[in-house]
Amino acid sequence: MAVMKRRVASIVIITVLLQGGCLFAQSEIGSATVNGVVTDPSNAVVAGAKVTVHRTESGLTRTMETTNAGLYRFGGLPAGNYDLTIEAPGFKMVVQKNVPLTVGAVVTVDAKLEVGGVTETVSVAEEVPVIETTRSNVATTIDMRSVADLPINGRSFLDLAVLTPGVVRDPTRGGDLAFGGQRGPSNAMLVDGADSNNLFFGQATGRSGFRPTAFSQGAVQEFQVNANAFAAEIGRAGGGVLNVITRSGTNDFHGSAFEFYRDKGINANDFINNRNRASKRPYHFNQFGGTFGGPIQRDKLFFFLSYDAQRNKQTQIVVPNVTPPGGVAGPFGKYLNPYLIGLENNLGLVKGDWNMSDKDRLSIRYNLSRYTGLNQESFGSSVAEEHSGSNEVNTDNIAVVYNRTLGSRMVAEMRFNFVQDKQPGFANTTGPEANIINGVLFGANNFSPRFTNTYAYQPTGSLSYLRGRHSYKMGFDFNFLRAENYFPGFFAGGYTYNNWNDFLNGTPASFRQSFAGIGKSAPISHPDVNEYAFFAQDSWRTTERLTLNYGLRYDYFKYRQPDYLNPNAQLLAADLRTDRILTDPANFGPRVGFAYRVTDTEKIVVRGGYGIYYARTPGLLLSTAILNNGFATQQFLVTTNLPTYPNILTAPPGPGSPPDIYVTDRDFKTPRTQQFSLQTEIAAGRGSSLTVGYLGVNGTHLSRTRDINLLPSQPATGFICPTVFACVAAQGTPITYFRHPGTTGPTRPNPAFGRISLFDSGANSIYQGGFVQFQRRFANRFQAQVSYTFSKVLDTTPDATSVVPGNTGDDAKVAQDTLAPNLDRGPGASD
């Protein structure tokens, strides 16, 4: 964990493009909103005025009448440019052209009518103000120009999210994002308003970021980064939410094609190879694809197609920390050979949009992802080729959205989303794992072959209604996950050696192996989850200057329960039941925010927000709680009477080597955060603004793993060697450290088990940050954004993904003293 200065900050960037754009926005899932108040020359509101929005690109038209408060509001509009027309008897018609609506935006366009005939027209030449005067949340929209034109290594549009305040990479999980100091599993991604997450691994569908993204950069129109205080209709995330929309066809045919090619054949050899008279190492990087879309019937029916392929190969060099005896010519030489790693990725999207009538709109989208990673199961400078293996991610996603206008002030929206995510992993060999500390890993890795198949079914519905100065919205959001997970952690056995010579001498430090338990032939679990959510929210324009946004969301997560109760008396006396994963019923999340226009014109706006948010519990944790209970599977750590490499045990060892188990705490709760923000945005010239803001996130009930089958730690004395090589006490530096009592291993208060790993909800975090952001809207081939975040996060080592005892990576995620985990309170991993 890098203890970095208090100034983390998202990034300071200045982007100058021939085409590009970035716009702040308000949360509206998968669509956009335009609203405003219509007044007459005396500033009295005009009720019953006819307001029409029209998108020339697709012919979409919607009409409504203003309320008795003069308010109009069109929600659920596809992102794009719209013409706005306002007319009322006794007044001239007002026309505002090219009103830009980005995903999630709530754009306010107030209109003052002039006395005259309805045949007379007033064309508004002024641009829509860059400052949004009615939004209260903290969010940034990366528009289509930015997605298309900003250079991205690997064409993963998710990389652009770190350009926004409060967002950095999560250093604990490759590819994940950290919002407000929260780890990757606390975030969510929505695509076209539908859930696009792998609920087992706690990552985006297809494990985007960790693996190549499951959606092509060319298929993404734009996306919104919701960093703090977002609306009640968005949930299941304690950190942030990415609100992504895909492209659609229009009345004109458009297409694109691209190819990026790099190969060792067109690269120069490097200095080291030239010095050693070695040839160039294998290297190949190729990405290609294209898009095509247009009308099937003008103003009615449209299509869009996208394809994106990636072919990459390169060399993995094996360089252990300590050189083995004899080097590459010695007994370990075969494990030091370089080997190929790479990937093949294919992405495809088909989408159709149908303006069925002036009241009905239907959109259907299918996206597939086919990924194969060559030696991607386990790789690195200390990993031999046989310890790796290839893996796959096969994802299919179908999303359907239907909008129906019910009268002039009510809109209903129904969605259905299906995500199938199949992820097998393979092993290059069948032998037991050998882990030589400061050396290399060889033999089969301790978790492959494996597979995880998930199927998610998500129906949602909402109803929006405009009355007076209020814009109401209410709805439901259900998501039903069915999962099958095969995870043979240490079923092939695993040896640990302190050094190279111990391996040659046949003296391992420990051996670990798992076995299938009662009624099981394989370690397969079904960590199914039913998610239920209901929400209601209101945007109340109390005055021309003040807007209040408030709502309430309720989330309920129903987990499939484990099948077996371990009858151990000490466990039951402590109310540690292996047949229970507690469901928390008290997940009420209020949200409130305000936006206040300080001046008569859109020059200065002060906004703030507060909300309570609940995050998911990854299926990784649930699956482990189901399997590792001492019955379904049994895992043993052996430190005496060890087998001889490469042999493994044929049956569980005797009582001298008790199994490790996992159990969920009796007070297990849903992870929760409180988010709060305050910011001021000032117009800074034509199409530009400057924002100064504060972000706060307080996390409680955060999940973590800790071994509770230990005696309290005690001080002990020892020494640290000056190098990685073993030394005697006289050569080392004396130290005092703490250890749990025991001889060959820690003494276990419950002797029936080794580790008793408890999943509890006792971790917490606090994030505070200030940010400054300047943005200039795209004009005259120029756009700029500069942002800087100064932040600090303190936590007590929360992590919901430490699920394999003895696995080096998982063991590094827990507190140093698992009986007193809060002593680890300090700068968080994303600080």
Order of alpha helices (4+ residues) and beta strands (2+ residues): beta-beta-beta-beta-beta-beta-beta-beta-beta-beta-beta-alpha-beta-beta-beta-beta-beta-beta-beta-beta-beta-alpha-beta-beta-beta-beta-beta-beta-beta-beta-beta-beta-beta-alpha-beta-beta-beta-beta-alpha-beta-beta-alpha-beta-beta-beta-beta-beta-beta-beta-beta-alpha-beta
